[in-house]
Amino acid sequence: MAATLLVAGSSAFAADLKPPIAVKAPPVTTAIPFSWTGCYLGVEGGAQWGRSGQTARSGPASGQALTGGYDLSGGIAGGTVGCNYEFSNNVVIGIENDYSWTDKNGSAHDLAPFNTKTLNTTKEKWIDTLRGRIGYAFDRLMVYGTGGVAFAGTDVTVATPGFATVTDSQSRTGWVAGVGGEWAAYTGPLGALTVKLEYLHADFGTSRYVNTPIDFKVGCTTTTIVSRDVKLSDDMVRVGVNWKFNADPVIAAR
């Protein structure tokens, strides 16, 4: 009887000494912060408005306002290309170029003592900006300021009923600055899809149109299209979608 109890106790004790079954822990995945470093292509579009005004630069009334200031407005759409580099302190610097088609335009009649039936129109056909950007990244969200040089293709049309219509086309150069925000909506092994919203202001200063005055005669009446200085400024609100190519392959950390 004692021997039986001893054997049973020894068996129970031996069972207690068996090592526990090892359970393999699941792999730990470490989240990789989003990086803004890389180059991108995109499309953008929105609304554009601004101001123009014309001043006579020939004839007896040279130096007087032909029109006073008048508003311009229209739509805008185009493409974007750029590159960014993000530093370890979340500061992002970059360069961006965009080219857009626009139908921005506005008109005003001559003021006295000029022919008040004459209609003057300023039209912008395209705009191109080359800008630096500096921003701060909150992981997938970046806010930024931007500034640089702007170019625009313009027409100034002077229409005098019963006489003639004259159009002078010029490319203008000015400065541009603004602010914006960009968010990475999707990321994958090949890159990221980002969306942005930005405001830009461009100023093209003053440029001379109809540099040589033009005389038109109908019957016994003569009218003159005088030379003029034309001011031009732009304001733009645009939304954009970019595809950012990864600077380096993304490898999930384990």
C-alpha angles and dihedrals in degrees: 000000000000090000091053092052091048092053092047092049092048091051092051091048091050090051090053090055094059111118116251118259109262115239115203113228117232115256114269114233116205116210113238114220115239114257124210091200112119144062127280147191125209153149129245141182144163144118131323133193137162149141137276136176138175132222124190115246101179138043130039093307095052111152095030123116112263096192114355115226122321136182128251128195142169147127130286135203135164150113137293137206127181150136133229136195121199119205124211091259090061094255112140125200125183150149126236136186125190134179121198139181115224140179095202111151145145139180142209136176125242116268123230132301083041124070102288091201091065113103120208121199129189115198132183116205103178140359130202124189129189109193144168117226131205121183148152122243125220091189103275095007122074128183118195150173121221140190143161143107129331133200128194138184110222143180126201112195125191115193121186111184113238094014120054149303119237125192124191117190124202141164112233130205126204145134131282134196137167151133135253151161131231130192130193103230096176135018129189142158092279100044145294138283112224132184125204142188120200144168122212133184120199128187121195097180117210129325133182119247130184086021091186114049114240123216122207124189126197113178107315094336124094127190128186129214100212128210112263143191111227124201120208135185133167138207119190136186111190140174120205143185119211135185110215117202115218114251089211132015112271112235119186111238118230 
